[in-house]
Amino acid sequence: MDKKKIRFCPYCASPVELRRVQAVERLACPVCSWVFYEDPKVAAAVLLEQGNKVLLTQRAGEPFQGQWSLPAGFVDAYEDPARAAERECLEETGLVVRVTTLLDLVSGREHENGADILLLYRAELVGGLLQAGDDARDAAFFSRANLPPLAFRATRRALGLE
């Protein structure tokens, strides 16, 4: 955690300080005793296959700009992760999918703004028109024998490359 991101208590606006709380150094308010507990970030991804091809999106921004990954994104508070995976696929590819199976849970943050937990779902195509959207530069189906440069360990793992 970058301890510099939170400088003031969200309840009383006092400057926060590092304190040892439950054997861990955490940001805390010396006035009202509020403690910052950093929650993990959760993302959901879709593995959509058509024959021997897999759907990938090309990243428009950093990190890993220009590299390819599964359609994925963060799960919003109170959102069902399977619905988040379907939503992210639609936003990034224009394709409407239906989640069929939870395939894997991948843990470990790969970059500063990334997820700590990725839920990987298999999905089936329901409709839509393939077109890049949201934070994707491109979206396309690739043969597993001819994959482009992949952005994330989680994508490589999902495709059986790790």
C-alpha positions in Angstrom: 0.0 0.0 0.0 1.2 3.5 -0.8 0.7 5.0 2.7 0.9 8.5 1.1 -2.4 8.3 -0.7 -4.4 8.8 2.5 -3.4 11.8 4.5 -6.5 12.8 6.4 -9.2 11.0 8.3 -12.4 10.7 6.3 -14.5 11.2 9.5 -12.9 14.1 11.4 -10.3 15.4 8.8 -7.4 15.1 11.2 -4.0 14.1 9.7 -3.5 10.4 9.9 -0.4 8.7 11.2 1.2 5.2 11.0 0.3 3.1 14.0 0.8 -0.6 14.9 -2.7 -2.1 14.9 -3.2 -5.8 15.2 0.5 -6.4 14.6 0.4 -4.5 11.3 1.5 -0.9 10.6 -1.6 0.9 9.4 -2.8 4.5 8.9 -4.9 5.6 11.8 -6.5 8.8 13.1 -5.0 10.0 16.5 -8.2 12.0 17.2 -11.1 9.7 16.5 -9.3 6.3 16.3 -10.4 5.5 12.8 -8.1 2.9 11.2 -7.5 2.4 7.4 -7.9 -1.3 6.4 -7.0 -1.7 2.8 -9.4 -4.0 1.1 -8.3 -6.3 -1.8 -9.3 -5.3 -5.3 -11.3 -7.9 -7.1 -11.5 -8.3 -10.9 -13.4 -10.7 -13.2 -12.4 -12.0 -16.6 -14.1 -14.0 -19.4 -12.6 -16.8 -21.3 -14.7 -17.0 -24.5 -13.7 -19.6 -27.1 -15.0 -20.0 -30.6 -13.7 -23.3 -32.0 -9.9 -23.3 -31.5 -9.8 -19.5 -31.1 -9.9 -17.3 -27.9 -11.2 -13.8 -27.5 -8.6 -11.2 -26.5 -8.5 -7.4 -26.1 -5.6 -5.2 -26.8 -4.9 -2.8 -24.0 -5.2 0.9 -24.9 -3.5 2.2 -21.8 -0.8 1.5 -19.3 0.3 -0.8 -17.9 1.1 -3.2 -20.7 -0.2 -0.9 -23.4 -0.5 -2.6 -26.8 -0.4 -6.1 -25.3 -3.4 -8.4 -25.2 -5.5 -9.9 -22.4 -8.8 -11.6 -21.7 -11.7 -9.2 -21.4 -11.7 -8.2 -17.7 -12.2 -5.5 -15.2 -12.9 -4.6 -11.6 -16.0 -5.8 -9.8 -18.0 -3.0 -8.4 -19.2 -2.9 -4.8 -22.4 -5.0 -4.4 -22.0 -6.4 -8.0 -22.1 -10.2 -8.6 -18.7 -11.1 -10.0 -20.2 -13.2 -12.8 -22.3 -10.2 -13.9 -19.2 -8.0 -13.7 -17.3 -10.4 -16.1 -20.3 -10.2 -18.5 -20.4 -6.4 -18.3 -16.7 -6.0 -18.8 -16.8 -8.2 -21.9 -19.6 -6.2 -23.4 -17.9 -2.9 -22.6 -14.5 -4.0 -24.1 -15.6 -6.1 -27.0 -19.3 -5.3 -27.9 -20.1 -9.0 -27.3 -22.9 -10.2 -25.1 -21.9 -13.3 -23.2 -23.3 -15.5 -20.5 -21.1 -16.9 -17.8 -21.3 -20.7 -17.6 -18.5 -21.8 -15.2 -16.1 -20.4 -12.7 -12.7 -21.7 -14.0 -10.1 -20.3 -11.6 -9.2 -17.8 -9.0 -5.9 -16.1 -9.6 -4.3 -14.2 -6.7 -1.4 -11.8 -6.7 -1.3 -8.1 -7.7 0.7 -7.8 -11.0 1.0 -4.0 -11.0 0.3 -1.1 -8.6 -3.3 -0.5 -9.8 -4.2 -4.1 -10.5 -6.4 -6.6 -8.8 -5.4 -8.8 -5.9 -7.9 -11.4 -6.9 -9.1 -12.3 -10.4 -12.1 -14.6 -10.9 -11.9 -16.3 -14.3 -15.1 -17.4 -15.9 -15.8 -19.5 -19.0 -18.6 -17.8 -21.0 -20.7 -18.5 -24.1 -21.5 -16.0 -26.8 -25.1 -14.7 -26.8 -24.9 -11.9 -29.3 -23.5 -8.5 -30.1 -21.0 -7.2 -32.7 -17.3 -7.6 -32.1 -15.8 -4.1 -31.8 -13.3 -2.6 -29.4 -14.7 -0.3 -26.7 -14.0 1.2 -23.3 -10.3 0.8 -22.5 -9.5 -1.7 -25.4 -7.7 -0.6 -28.5 -8.8 -3.7 -30.4 -10.7 -7.0 -29.8 -10.2 -10.1 -31.8 -10.3 -13.9 -31.7 -6.9 -15.6 -31.9 -5.8 -19.2 -32.5 -4.0 -20.6 -29.5 -1.2 -21.5 -31.9 -0.8 -17.9 -32.9 -1.3 -15.7 -29.8 -0.2 -12.0 -29.7 2.0 -10.7 -26.9 0.1 -11.2 -23.7 -0.1 -8.7 -20.9 -0.8 -10.6 -17.7 0.3 -13.8 -15.9 -3.4 -14.4 -15.3 -4.1 -14.4 -19.0 -1.2 -16.8 -19.7 -2.4 -19.1 -16.9 -6.0 -19.1 -18.3 -4.7 -20.1 -21.7 -2.6 -22.9 -20.1 0.7 -21.3 -20.8 1.8 -21.2 -17.1 
